[in-house]
Amino acid sequence: MSDKQVMEISILPSGEVKIQVKCVPGAACEAVSAALEQSLGRIKDREHTSEYYEEAVDETVTVGRG
C-alpha cells in the first residue's frame, strides 16, 4: 500500500462535483473525503470499486447541487 492519499476532484458541466479517493485502504476512504462532501452538499451517488473490498480503495462520489 502507498503512504500517499490521493483525491481526484472533477467539476462536471452540470455543476456536480465528482470525488475519487485513491491509495486509501478499505472504508477509510470515506473519512478522507467526508469533510469535502459535507461542505459541498448532499451526496447524490456513492460507488465503490472492487478495490474498496481489497487493500487499496478507489471510490467515486458525485455530489449534487442543492
Phi and psi restraints in degrees (range 20) as a CNS / XPLOR table:
assign (resid 1 and name C) (resid 2 and name N)
       (resid 2 and name CA) (resid 2 and name C) 1.0 -79.8 20.0 2
assign (resid 2 and name N) (resid 2 and name CA)
       (resid 2 and name C) (resid 3 and name N) 1.0 147.2 20.0 2
assign (resid 2 and name C) (resid 3 and name N)
       (resid 3 and name CA) (resid 3 and name C) 1.0 -81.0 20.0 2
assign (resid 3 and name N) (resid 3 and name CA)
       (resid 3 and name C) (resid 4 and name N) 1.0 -9.5 20.0 2
assign (resid 3 and name C) (resid 4 and name N)
       (resid 4 and name CA) (resid 4 and name C) 1.0 -88.6 20.0 2
assign (resid 4 and name N) (resid 4 and name CA)
       (resid 4 and name C) (resid 5 and name N) 1.0 134.6 20.0 2
assign (resid 4 and name C) (resid 5 and name N)
       (resid 5 and name CA) (resid 5 and name C) 1.0 -104.9 20.0 2
assign (resid 5 and name N) (resid 5 and name CA)
       (resid 5 and name C) (resid 6 and name N) 1.0 134.7 20.0 2
assign (resid 5 and name C) (resid 6 and name N)
       (resid 6 and name CA) (resid 6 and name C) 1.0 -126.9 20.0 2
assign (resid 6 and name N) (resid 6 and name CA)
       (resid 6 and name C) (resid 7 and name N) 1.0 131.7 20.0 2
assign (resid 6 and name C) (resid 7 and name N)
       (resid 7 and name CA) (resid 7 and name C) 1.0 -120.0 20.0 2
assign (resid 7 and name N) (resid 7 and name CA)
       (resid 7 and name C) (resid 8 and name N) 1.0 121.2 20.0 2
assign (resid 7 and name C) (resid 8 and name N)
       (resid 8 and name CA) (resid 8 and name C) 1.0 -100.8 20.0 2
assign (resid 8 and name N) (resid 8 and name CA)
       (resid 8 and name C) (resid 9 and name N) 1.0 121.8 20.0 2
assign (resid 8 and name C) (resid 9 and name N)
       (resid 9 and name CA) (resid 9 and name C) 1.0 -116.8 20.0 2
assign (resid 9 and name N) (resid 9 and name CA)
       (resid 9 and name C) (resid 10 and name N) 1.0 126.0 20.0 2
assign (resid 9 and name C) (resid 10 and name N)
       (resid 10 and name CA) (resid 10 and name C) 1.0 -123.5 20.0 2
assign (resid 10 and name N) (resid 10 and name CA)
       (resid 10 and name C) (resid 11 and name N) 1.0 137.3 20.0 2
assign (resid 10 and name C) (resid 11 and name N)
       (resid 11 and name CA) (resid 11 and name C) 1.0 -104.0 20.0 2
assign (resid 11 and name N) (resid 11 and name CA)
       (resid 11 and name C) (resid 12 and name N) 1.0 115.9 20.0 2
assign (resid 11 and name C) (resid 12 and name N)
       (resid 12 and name CA) (resid 12 and name C) 1.0 -79.6 20.0 2
assign (resid 12 and name N) (resid 12 and name CA)
       (resid 12 and name C) (resid 13 and name N) 1.0 159.4 20.0 2
assign (resid 12 and name C) (resid 13 and name N)
       (resid 13 and name CA) (resid 13 and name C) 1.0 -56.5 20.0 2
assign (resid 13 and name N) (resid 13 and name CA)
       (resid 13 and name C) (resid 14 and name N) 1.0 -26.8 20.0 2
assign (resid 13 and name C) (resid 14 and name N)
       (resid 14 and name CA) (resid 14 and name C) 1.0 -75.8 20.0 2
assign (resid 14 and name N) (resid 14 and name CA)
       (resid 14 and name C) (resid 15 and name N) 1.0 -8.4 20.0 2
assign (resid 14 and name C) (resid 15 and name N)
       (resid 15 and name CA) (resid 15 and name C) 1.0 95.5 20.0 2
assign (resid 15 and name N) (resid 15 and name CA)
       (resid 15 and name C) (resid 16 and name N) 1.0 -7.6 20.0 2
assign (resid 15 and name C) (resid 16 and name N)
       (resid 16 and name CA) (resid 16 and name C) 1.0 -72.7 20.0 2
assign (resid 16 and name N) (resid 16 and name CA)
       (resid 16 and name C) (resid 17 and name N) 1.0 152.1 20.0 2
assign (resid 16 and name C) (resid 17 and name N)
       (resid 17 and name CA) (resid 17 and name C) 1.0 -111.8 20.0 2
assign (resid 17 and name N) (resid 17 and name CA)
       (resid 17 and name C) (resid 18 and name N) 1.0 129.8 20.0 2
assign (resid 17 and name C) (resid 18 and name N)
       (resid 18 and name CA) (resid 18 and name C) 1.0 -109.8 20.0 2
assign (resid 18 and name N) (resid 18 and name CA)
       (resid 18 and name C) (resid 19 and name N) 1.0 124.8 20.0 2
assign (resid 18 and name C) (resid 19 and name N)
       (resid 19 and name CA) (resid 19 and name C) 1.0 -115.0 20.0 2
assign (resid 19 and name N) (resid 19 and name CA)
       (resid 19 and name C) (resid 20 and name N) 1.0 127.7 20.0 2
assign (resid 19 and name C) (resid 20 and name N)
       (resid 20 and name CA) (resid 20 and name C) 1.0 -121.8 20.0 2
assign (resid 20 and name N) (resid 20 and name CA)
       (resid 20 and name C) (resid 21 and name N) 1.0 119.4 20.0 2
assign (resid 20 and name C) (resid 21 and name N)
       (resid 21 and name CA) (resid 21 and name C) 1.0 -99.9 20.0 2
assign (resid 21 and name N) (resid 21 and name CA)
       (resid 21 and name C) (resid 22 and name N) 1.0 131.6 20.0 2
assign (resid 21 and name C) (resid 22 and name N)
       (resid 22 and name CA) (resid 22 and name C) 1.0 -129.7 20.0 2
assign (resid 22 and name N) (resid 22 and name CA)
       (resid 22 and name C) (resid 23 and name N) 1.0 157.8 20.0 2
assign (resid 22 and name C) (resid 23 and name N)
       (resid 23 and name CA) (resid 23 and name C) 1.0 67.5 20.0 2
assign (resid 23 and name N) (resid 23 and name CA)
       (resid 23 and name C) (resid 24 and name N) 1.0 30.0 20.0 2
assign (resid 23 and name C) (resid 24 and name N)
       (resid 24 and name CA) (resid 24 and name C) 1.0 -129.9 20.0 2
assign (resid 24 and name N) (resid 24 and name CA)
       (resid 24 and name C) (resid 25 and name N) 1.0 125.4 20.0 2
assign (resid 24 and name C) (resid 25 and name N)
       (resid 25 and name CA) (resid 25 and name C) 1.0 -74.0 20.0 2
assign (resid 25 and name N) (resid 25 and name CA)
       (resid 25 and name C) (resid 26 and name N) 1.0 143.5 20.0 2
assign (resid 25 and name C) (resid 26 and name N)
       (resid 26 and name CA) (resid 26 and name C) 1.0 52.9 20.0 2
assign (resid 26 and name N) (resid 26 and name CA)
       (resid 26 and name C) (resid 27 and name N) 1.0 -147.4 20.0 2
assign (resid 26 and name C) (resid 27 and name N)
       (resid 27 and name CA) (resid 27 and name C) 1.0 -73.0 20.0 2
assign (resid 27 and name N) (resid 27 and name CA)
       (resid 27 and name C) (resid 28 and name N) 1.0 -4.8 20.0 2
assign (resid 27 and name C) (resid 28 and name N)
       (resid 28 and name CA) (resid 28 and name C) 1.0 -60.2 20.0 2
assign (resid 28 and name N) (resid 28 and name CA)
       (resid 28 and name C) (resid 29 and name N) 1.0 -21.3 20.0 2
assign (resid 28 and name C) (resid 29 and name N)
       (resid 29 and name CA) (resid 29 and name C) 1.0 -61.1 20.0 2
assign (resid 29 and name N) (resid 29 and name CA)
       (resid 29 and name C) (resid 30 and name N) 1.0 -32.1 20.0 2
assign (resid 29 and name C) (resid 30 and name N)
       (resid 30 and name CA) (resid 30 and name C) 1.0 -66.3 20.0 2
assign (resid 30 and name N) (resid 30 and name CA)
       (resid 30 and name C) (resid 31 and name N) 1.0 -34.6 20.0 2
assign (resid 30 and name C) (resid 31 and name N)
       (resid 31 and name CA) (resid 31 and name C) 1.0 -69.4 20.0 2
assign (resid 31 and name N) (resid 31 and name CA)
       (resid 31 and name C) (resid 32 and name N) 1.0 -33.8 20.0 2
assign (resid 31 and name C) (resid 32 and name N)
       (resid 32 and name CA) (resid 32 and name C) 1.0 -63.9 20.0 2
assign (resid 32 and name N) (resid 32 and name CA)
       (resid 32 and name C) (resid 33 and name N) 1.0 -40.4 20.0 2
assign (resid 32 and name C) (resid 33 and name N)
       (resid 33 and name CA) (resid 33 and name C) 1.0 -96.3 20.0 2
assign (resid 33 and name N) (resid 33 and name CA)
       (resid 33 and name C) (resid 34 and name N) 1.0 -3.6 20.0 2
assign (resid 33 and name C) (resid 34 and name N)
       (resid 34 and name CA) (resid 34 and name C) 1.0 -57.7 20.0 2
assign (resid 34 and name N) (resid 34 and name CA)
       (resid 34 and name C) (resid 35 and name N) 1.0 -48.2 20.0 2
assign (resid 34 and name C) (resid 35 and name N)
       (resid 35 and name CA) (resid 35 and name C) 1.0 -63.4 20.0 2
assign (resid 35 and name N) (resid 35 and name CA)
       (resid 35 and name C) (resid 36 and name N) 1.0 -41.7 20.0 2
assign (resid 35 and name C) (resid 36 and name N)
       (resid 36 and name CA) (resid 36 and name C) 1.0 -66.1 20.0 2
assign (resid 36 and name N) (resid 36 and name CA)
       (resid 36 and name C) (resid 37 and name N) 1.0 -43.9 20.0 2
assign (resid 36 and name C) (resid 37 and name N)
       (resid 37 and name CA) (resid 37 and name C) 1.0 -59.1 20.0 2
assign (resid 37 and name N) (resid 37 and name CA)
       (resid 37 and name C) (resid 38 and name N) 1.0 -44.2 20.0 2
assign (resid 37 and name C) (resid 38 and name N)
       (resid 38 and name CA) (resid 38 and name C) 1.0 -63.6 20.0 2
assign (resid 38 and name N) (resid 38 and name CA)
       (resid 38 and name C) (resid 39 and name N) 1.0 -40.0 20.0 2
assign (resid 38 and name C) (resid 39 and name N)
       (resid 39 and name CA) (resid 39 and name C) 1.0 -72.9 20.0 2
assign (resid 39 and name N) (resid 39 and name CA)
       (resid 39 and name C) (resid 40 and name N) 1.0 -23.3 20.0 2
assign (resid 39 and name C) (resid 40 and name N)
       (resid 40 and name CA) (resid 40 and name C) 1.0 -87.3 20.0 2
assign (resid 40 and name N) (resid 40 and name CA)
       (resid 40 and name C) (resid 41 and name N) 1.0 -24.6 20.0 2
assign (resid 40 and name C) (resid 41 and name N)
       (resid 41 and name CA) (resid 41 and name C) 1.0 126.6 20.0 2
assign (resid 41 and name N) (resid 41 and name CA)
       (resid 41 and name C) (resid 42 and name N) 1.0 -162.1 20.0 2
assign (resid 41 and name C) (resid 42 and name N)
       (resid 42 and name CA) (resid 42 and name C) 1.0 -70.2 20.0 2
assign (resid 42 and name N) (resid 42 and name CA)
       (resid 42 and name C) (resid 43 and name N) 1.0 150.3 20.0 2
assign (resid 42 and name C) (resid 43 and name N)
       (resid 43 and name CA) (resid 43 and name C) 1.0 -86.5 20.0 2
assign (resid 43 and name N) (resid 43 and name CA)
       (resid 43 and name C) (resid 44 and name N) 1.0 123.3 20.0 2
assign (resid 43 and name C) (resid 44 and name N)
       (resid 44 and name CA) (resid 44 and name C) 1.0 -82.7 20.0 2
assign (resid 44 and name N) (resid 44 and name CA)
       (resid 44 and name C) (resid 45 and name N) 1.0 -38.8 20.0 2
assign (resid 44 and name C) (resid 45 and name N)
       (resid 45 and name CA) (resid 45 and name C) 1.0 -156.5 20.0 2
assign (resid 45 and name N) (resid 45 and name CA)
       (resid 45 and name C) (resid 46 and name N) 1.0 145.0 20.0 2
assign (resid 45 and name C) (resid 46 and name N)
       (resid 46 and name CA) (resid 46 and name C) 1.0 -132.4 20.0 2
assign (resid 46 and name N) (resid 46 and name CA)
       (resid 46 and name C) (resid 47 and name N) 1.0 128.7 20.0 2
assign (resid 46 and name C) (resid 47 and name N)
       (resid 47 and name CA) (resid 47 and name C) 1.0 -127.4 20.0 2
assign (resid 47 and name N) (resid 47 and name CA)
       (resid 47 and name C) (resid 48 and name N) 1.0 122.6 20.0 2
assign (resid 47 and name C) (resid 48 and name N)
       (resid 48 and name CA) (resid 48 and name C) 1.0 -99.1 20.0 2
assign (resid 48 and name N) (resid 48 and name CA)
       (resid 48 and name C) (resid 49 and name N) 1.0 136.6 20.0 2
assign (resid 48 and name C) (resid 49 and name N)
       (resid 49 and name CA) (resid 49 and name C) 1.0 -87.0 20.0 2
assign (resid 49 and name N) (resid 49 and name CA)
       (resid 49 and name C) (resid 50 and name N) 1.0 175.2 20.0 2
assign (resid 49 and name C) (resid 50 and name N)
       (resid 50 and name CA) (resid 50 and name C) 1.0 -61.9 20.0 2
assign (resid 50 and name N) (resid 50 and name CA)
       (resid 50 and name C) (resid 51 and name N) 1.0 -26.7 20.0 2
assign (resid 50 and name C) (resid 51 and name N)
       (resid 51 and name CA) (resid 51 and name C) 1.0 -67.6 20.0 2
assign (resid 51 and name N) (resid 51 and name CA)
       (resid 51 and name C) (resid 52 and name N) 1.0 -21.5 20.0 2
assign (resid 51 and name C) (resid 52 and name N)
       (resid 52 and name CA) (resid 52 and name C) 1.0 -58.6 20.0 2
assign (resid 52 and name N) (resid 52 and name CA)
       (resid 52 and name C) (resid 53 and name N) 1.0 -35.6 20.0 2
assign (resid 52 and name C) (resid 53 and name N)
       (resid 53 and name CA) (resid 53 and name C) 1.0 -90.7 20.0 2
assign (resid 53 and name N) (resid 53 and name CA)
       (resid 53 and name C) (resid 54 and name N) 1.0 -0.7 20.0 2
assign (resid 53 and name C) (resid 54 and name N)
       (resid 54 and name CA) (resid 54 and name C) 1.0 -109.6 20.0 2
assign (resid 54 and name N) (resid 54 and name CA)
       (resid 54 and name C) (resid 55 and name N) 1.0 -150.1 20.0 2
assign (resid 54 and name C) (resid 55 and name N)
       (resid 55 and name CA) (resid 55 and name C) 1.0 -81.0 20.0 2
assign (resid 55 and name N) (resid 55 and name CA)
       (resid 55 and name C) (resid 56 and name N) 1.0 -43.1 20.0 2
assign (resid 55 and name C) (resid 56 and name N)
       (resid 56 and name CA) (resid 56 and name C) 1.0 -97.8 20.0 2
assign (resid 56 and name N) (resid 56 and name CA)
       (resid 56 and name C) (resid 57 and name N) 1.0 152.4 20.0 2
assign (resid 56 and name C) (resid 57 and name N)
       (resid 57 and name CA) (resid 57 and name C) 1.0 -121.7 20.0 2
assign (resid 57 and name N) (resid 57 and name CA)
       (resid 57 and name C) (resid 58 and name N) 1.0 139.1 20.0 2
assign (resid 57 and name C) (resid 58 and name N)
       (resid 58 and name CA) (resid 58 and name C) 1.0 -133.9 20.0 2
assign (resid 58 and name N) (resid 58 and name CA)
       (resid 58 and name C) (resid 59 and name N) 1.0 95.0 20.0 2
assign (resid 58 and name C) (resid 59 and name N)
       (resid 59 and name CA) (resid 59 and name C) 1.0 -110.0 20.0 2
assign (resid 59 and name N) (resid 59 and name CA)
       (resid 59 and name C) (resid 60 and name N) 1.0 139.7 20.0 2
assign (resid 59 and name C) (resid 60 and name N)
       (resid 60 and name CA) (resid 60 and name C) 1.0 -118.0 20.0 2
assign (resid 60 and name N) (resid 60 and name CA)
       (resid 60 and name C) (resid 61 and name N) 1.0 130.8 20.0 2
assign (resid 60 and name C) (resid 61 and name N)
       (resid 61 and name CA) (resid 61 and name C) 1.0 -126.8 20.0 2
assign (resid 61 and name N) (resid 61 and name CA)
       (resid 61 and name C) (resid 62 and name N) 1.0 133.8 20.0 2
assign (resid 61 and name C) (resid 62 and name N)
       (resid 62 and name CA) (resid 62 and name C) 1.0 -111.5 20.0 2
assign (resid 62 and name N) (resid 62 and name CA)
       (resid 62 and name C) (resid 63 and name N) 1.0 124.9 20.0 2
assign (resid 62 and name C) (resid 63 and name N)
       (resid 63 and name CA) (resid 63 and name C) 1.0 -108.2 20.0 2
assign (resid 63 and name N) (resid 63 and name CA)
       (resid 63 and name C) (resid 64 and name N) 1.0 122.9 20.0 2
assign (resid 63 and name C) (resid 64 and name N)
       (resid 64 and name CA) (resid 64 and name C) 1.0 -84.5 20.0 2
assign (resid 64 and name N) (resid 64 and name CA)
       (resid 64 and name C) (resid 65 and name N) 1.0 157.0 20.0 2
assign (resid 64 and name C) (resid 65 and name N)
       (resid 65 and name CA) (resid 65 and name C) 1.0 -80.1 20.0 2
assign (resid 65 and name N) (resid 65 and name CA)
       (resid 65 and name C) (resid 66 and name N) 1.0 138.4 20.0 2
